[in-house]
């Protein structure tokens, strides 16, 4: 009987069976096999064995691995495979790709080793492999941290003992200057002159992406995946575009990210949107259409022969090149590279626009405004993107060159002039005080 299929069309995993192991003394035992592990349930045919079987199957359906002894029998390769399967769909594709690369190196060295016997010396050997490959220091420490997290995940599911993870934490990270390792280079900002020269060589679609990217200081993938149906036209000169996905949306208490567009950006997007009400704003097929119109400008067309028209019609039905629904990061970067080469400026990549945008916003409106625009939860992260410290110090120095303004002279108040009634009241008070003084003088004598 075939297994039932899930909603995704894949067959559901087969439920583990209960087996009987005969013994000479007549006390046959029951066991089951889950993920290649043999789990003993007790005496075959008893109620206790049936309960243990139901508990093991329930834990297996939930994804919980039953507790194991110190010598687990689970190899490092099996641990890495389970970890990567668990991470699918829970982290970004970029993060999962990094974890797969680390897992490949870990498995190539210690794939057949018992995960419970993977100690700090094994981790040091893997780190030395990273050093031999010439990675920068920060990348080496980060990849070692990924390996620690793999075993931390294994501890949470009782796959490996907790002592393994605590021992791996004792490995001290590589400090600056050790092993003569190179340091990661800081992503510089792009000069506005280079951006202007590059814009002149870009297609209208990519040019609009760069302009929106610079003013919003968003991530490249966020700009590529902007959709029309997520636009909230709050006013004629203000749009709010909600992002369906962003880098930190999987975190607890993550706030939705919104990009606000003013009148200049709206004027850039309107020709690309047209009459459409849904779909991606920036589409490769639109860029190709603009390119065909550009090539057709000034071209001399001749009459098509019937055979040529038939071939064109056949190509239209079965095109060799299929366009995606939206740009990805790689296509966006390559388009900018080609435009930089045509413009004769040094190559810059899309993520530098995020650094440039955050720096410009921070210089004009303050670092806190740049933090909210970029969508950072902590201002310390914004300070890593902000490269305007020298510009602020320069402005402070130039402000000292201005001549100091002389202090304003105090204003002289006009003399007080009392009215006739006020003079009469004052005179009466002075007379009464004079009489009082005379009476006090007589009493003292």
URBELKA-V951675 format. One record per residue. RES is the residue in one letter. SS is DSSP state (a for helix, b for strand, c for the rest). PSI is psi in whole degrees, -180 to 180 (none if undefined). OMEGA is omega in degrees with one decimal (NA if undefined). Layout:
BEGIN
res;ss;psi;omega
RES;SS;PSI;OMEGA
RES;SS;PSI;OMEGA
END
This chain:
BEGIN
res;ss;psi;omega
X;c;124;-177.9
X;c;151;178.8
X;c;152;179.8
X;c;149;179.0
X;b;146;177.6
X;c;-178;179.4
X;c;-30;-180.0
X;c;-6;179.0
X;c;-8;-179.9
X;c;150;179.2
X;b;137;178.1
X;c;148;-179.6
X;c;143;-178.2
X;c;136;-178.8
X;c;136;-179.4
X;c;145;179.5
X;c;165;177.1
X;b;132;-175.0
X;b;163;-177.1
X;b;127;177.5
X;b;118;-176.5
X;c;146;178.6
X;c;157;-179.2
X;c;-30;-178.7
X;c;2;178.6
X;c;-10;179.1
X;c;77;179.9
X;c;141;-178.3
X;b;154;178.5
X;b;145;177.2
X;b;162;175.5
X;b;162;-179.0
X;b;118;-179.5
X;b;121;178.7
X;c;39;178.0
X;c;1;-179.5
X;b;139;178.8
X;b;119;-177.6
X;b;118;179.1
X;b;136;-173.8
X;b;-18;-178.4
X;b;-157;-178.7
X;b;131;-177.3
X;c;135;177.3
X;c;-3;-179.5
X;c;163;179.1
X;a;-34;179.7
X;a;-41;177.8
X;a;-38;178.3
X;a;-40;178.7
X;a;-43;178.9
X;a;-37;178.8
X;a;-46;179.4
X;a;-38;179.1
X;a;-43;-179.9
X;a;-42;179.7
X;a;-39;178.5
X;a;-43;177.6
X;a;-36;178.7
X;a;-41;178.5
X;a;-32;179.9
X;a;-15;-177.2
X;c;7;179.9
X;c;130;177.9
X;c;136;-179.3
X;c;148;179.8
X;c;147;-179.0
X;c;171;178.5
X;c;179;-177.6
X;c;-44;176.3
X;c;92;-169.6
X;c;-35;-173.7
X;c;-5;177.1
X;c;125;-179.5
X;b;168;178.0
X;a;-37;178.9
X;a;-43;178.3
X;a;-39;178.5
X;a;-45;179.7
X;a;-41;180.0
X;a;-44;178.4
X;a;-39;-179.7
X;a;-46;-177.7
X;a;-36;176.1
X;a;-37;179.5
X;a;-32;-175.2
X;a;-17;-178.5
X;c;130;-179.6
X;c;-7;-178.9
X;c;-18;178.2
X;c;170;-180.0
X;c;161;179.4
X;a;-35;179.6
X;a;-45;178.9
X;a;-42;179.5
X;a;-35;178.2
X;a;-42;177.1
X;a;-43;-179.3
X;a;-34;176.9
X;a;-40;179.1
X;a;-43;178.0
X;a;-41;179.2
X;a;-36;179.1
X;a;-43;179.1
X;a;-40;179.5
X;a;-43;-179.0
X;a;-36;-179.8
X;a;-26;-179.7
X;a;-43;-172.9
X;a;33;-177.7
X;c;-37;-177.3
X;c;1;-179.2
X;c;143;175.2
X;b;129;-177.8
X;a;-30;179.3
X;a;-18;-178.9
X;a;6;177.3
X;c;109;-174.2
X;c;-171;-175.7
X;a;-31;177.5
X;a;-37;176.0
X;a;-42;178.6
X;a;-35;177.9
X;a;-36;177.2
X;a;-42;177.8
X;a;-40;178.4
X;a;-38;176.6
X;a;-32;175.8
X;a;-40;175.7
X;a;-40;180.0
X;a;-41;179.8
X;a;-29;178.6
X;c;-7;176.0
X;c;24;178.1
X;c;156;175.1
X;c;160;-173.2
X;a;-45;-177.8
X;a;-36;179.9
X;a;-35;178.5
X;a;-48;179.3
X;a;-36;-179.8
X;a;-41;-179.5
X;a;-34;174.0
X;a;-38;177.5
X;a;-35;176.8
X;a;-41;178.3
X;a;-42;177.1
X;a;-40;-178.4
X;a;-34;176.8
X;a;-45;-179.3
X;a;-29;174.1
X;a;-41;175.4
X;a;-40;178.0
X;a;-36;177.0
X;a;-39;-178.0
X;a;-25;178.3
X;c;13;177.3
X;c;30;176.9
X;c;-39;178.4
X;c;155;178.2
X;c;152;-179.7
X;a;-24;-179.4
X;a;-27;179.4
X;a;-47;-179.1
X;a;-41;-179.6
X;a;-33;177.2
X;a;-39;179.8
X;a;-28;178.2
X;c;-18;-176.8
X;c;-11;179.3
X;c;119;-176.5
X;c;134;178.5
X;c;157;178.7
X;c;125;-179.5
X;c;163;-179.5
X;c;129;179.9
X;c;-12;179.8
X;a;143;175.9
X;a;14;-179.1
X;a;40;-178.8
X;c;145;176.7
X;c;154;177.2
X;c;151;178.1
X;c;139;-178.2
X;c;144;179.6
X;c;139;178.6
X;c;114;-177.6
X;c;163;174.1
X;c;162;179.1
X;c;135;178.3
X;c;144;-179.2
X;a;-29;177.5
X;a;-42;178.2
X;a;-36;178.0
X;a;-43;179.6
X;a;-42;179.3
X;a;-35;179.0
X;a;-38;-179.8
X;a;-34;-178.9
X;c;-21;-178.0
X;c;2;-177.8
X;c;157;173.0
X;c;160;-178.0
X;a;-33;-178.4
X;a;-50;-179.9
X;a;-34;178.0
X;a;-42;177.2
X;a;-38;178.3
X;a;-43;-179.9
X;a;-42;-179.5
X;a;-44;178.4
X;a;-39;-179.9
X;a;-41;-175.7
X;a;-43;-174.8
X;a;-26;-179.2
X;a;-16;-178.5
X;c;37;-179.4
X;c;175;174.4
X;c;153;-176.6
X;a;-44;-178.9
X;a;-30;177.9
X;a;-38;178.1
X;a;-41;-178.9
X;a;-31;-172.3
X;c;19;176.0
X;c;135;-176.5
X;b;152;-176.2
X;a;-41;-175.9
X;a;-12;178.4
X;a;7;-179.8
X;b;127;174.4
X;b;105;-179.0
X;b;82;-175.2
X;b;-32;179.2
X;b;174;-179.1
X;c;-31;-177.8
X;c;22;179.3
X;b;121;174.3
X;b;146;174.7
X;b;117;-177.4
X;b;117;179.4
X;b;135;179.0
X;c;131;178.8
X;c;-39;-179.9
X;c;144;172.3
X;c;175;-167.6
X;c;-36;-172.9
X;c;20;-177.9
X;c;-11;178.3
X;c;-8;-178.8
X;c;158;178.7
X;c;139;-178.5
X;c;31;178.3
X;c;135;-179.4
X;c;146;176.0
X;c;142;-177.9
X;c;135;-177.7
X;b;134;175.0
X;b;126;-180.0
X;b;130;-177.4
X;b;135;179.6
X;b;-173;-175.1
X;a;-43;179.7
X;a;-40;179.6
X;a;-34;178.4
X;a;-42;178.4
X;a;-29;177.7
X;a;-37;-174.4
X;a;-28;-175.5
X;a;-44;177.7
X;a;-30;179.9
X;a;-33;-178.8
X;a;-45;-179.7
X;c;-130;-179.6
X;c;5;-178.0
X;c;147;179.6
X;c;-7;178.4
X;c;168;-179.4
X;c;177;179.9
X;b;145;-179.9
X;c;-46;-176.3
X;c;111;-176.4
X;c;139;177.0
X;a;-32;-179.1
X;a;-32;175.7
X;a;-39;177.4
X;a;-40;177.7
X;a;-36;178.1
X;a;-43;177.0
X;a;-36;179.9
X;a;-40;177.5
X;a;-39;177.7
X;a;-36;178.9
X;a;-42;179.5
X;a;-31;-179.1
X;a;-18;-178.8
X;c;120;178.1
X;c;2;-179.8
X;c;149;179.6
X;c;119;-177.1
X;c;140;175.1
X;c;166;-178.7
X;c;133;179.2
X;c;138;173.3
X;c;155;-179.6
X;a;-38;-179.9
X;a;-38;178.7
X;a;-42;179.0
X;a;-37;178.9
X;a;-40;178.7
X;a;-41;178.5
X;a;-39;178.9
X;a;-37;178.7
X;a;-39;178.2
X;a;-35;179.2
X;a;-34;179.3
X;a;-39;-177.5
X;c;75;-178.4
X;c;142;177.7
X;c;-33;-177.5
X;c;123;178.3
X;c;132;-177.9
X;c;143;175.7
X;c;168;179.8
X;c;-30;180.0
X;c;170;176.5
X;c;148;168.3
X;c;176;-174.9
X;a;-38;-176.8
X;a;-47;179.5
X;a;-39;177.7
X;a;-45;-179.4
X;a;-43;-179.2
X;a;-38;178.0
X;a;-39;178.0
X;a;-40;178.0
X;a;-46;-179.5
X;a;-39;179.0
X;a;-38;177.5
X;a;-41;178.7
X;a;-40;178.8
X;a;-34;-179.0
X;a;-12;179.7
X;c;32;178.6
X;c;158;177.6
X;c;143;-179.5
X;c;137;172.4
X;c;154;-175.1
X;c;162;-171.2
X;c;-35;-175.5
X;a;-20;175.9
X;a;-25;176.8
X;a;-34;177.2
X;a;-44;176.9
X;a;-43;-179.3
X;a;-44;-179.6
X;a;-43;178.5
X;a;-39;179.0
X;a;-45;-179.6
X;a;-42;179.3
X;a;-40;179.6
X;a;-37;179.1
X;a;-33;-176.2
X;a;-39;-174.0
X;a;-5;-179.1
X;c;157;-176.8
X;a;-33;-179.6
X;a;-39;176.0
X;a;-37;176.6
X;a;-35;178.6
X;a;-48;-178.9
X;a;-34;178.9
X;a;-41;-178.9
X;a;-18;-180.0
X;c;27;179.1
X;c;140;177.4
X;c;-27;-177.7
X;c;134;-179.0
X;a;-20;177.0
X;a;-34;176.5
X;a;-38;177.9
X;a;-37;179.4
X;a;-23;175.4
X;a;-27;178.4
X;a;-19;-175.3
X;c;124;-177.5
X;c;31;-176.3
X;c;18;-178.3
X;a;-44;-179.4
X;a;-35;178.9
X;a;-39;177.7
X;a;-43;178.1
X;a;-36;178.1
X;a;-41;179.6
X;a;-37;178.3
X;a;-41;179.6
X;a;-42;179.7
X;a;-29;178.9
X;a;-25;178.6
X;c;-15;178.6
X;c;-17;179.6
X;c;137;179.8
X;c;138;-179.6
X;c;135;179.7
X;c;135;178.7
X;c;143;-179.9
X;c;140;-178.8
X;c;138;179.8
X;c;142;179.6
X;c;141;179.9
X;c;133;178.0
X;c;127;179.5
X;c;139;179.3
X;c;149;179.8
X;c;148;-177.8
X;c;130;178.3
X;c;117;179.9
X;c;152;178.1
X;c;176;-177.8
X;a;-43;179.5
X;a;-40;179.4
X;a;-37;178.2
X;a;-38;179.8
X;a;-40;179.5
X;a;-42;179.8
X;a;-41;179.7
X;a;-39;178.9
X;a;-41;178.5
X;a;-41;179.0
X;a;-39;179.3
X;a;-43;179.6
X;a;-39;178.1
X;a;-36;179.3
X;a;-42;178.1
X;a;-40;179.9
X;a;-40;180.0
X;a;-40;179.6
X;a;-39;179.6
X;a;-39;179.0
X;a;-34;-179.8
X;a;-42;179.3
X;a;-41;-179.1
X;a;-30;-179.8
X;a;-29;177.3
X;c;none;NA
END
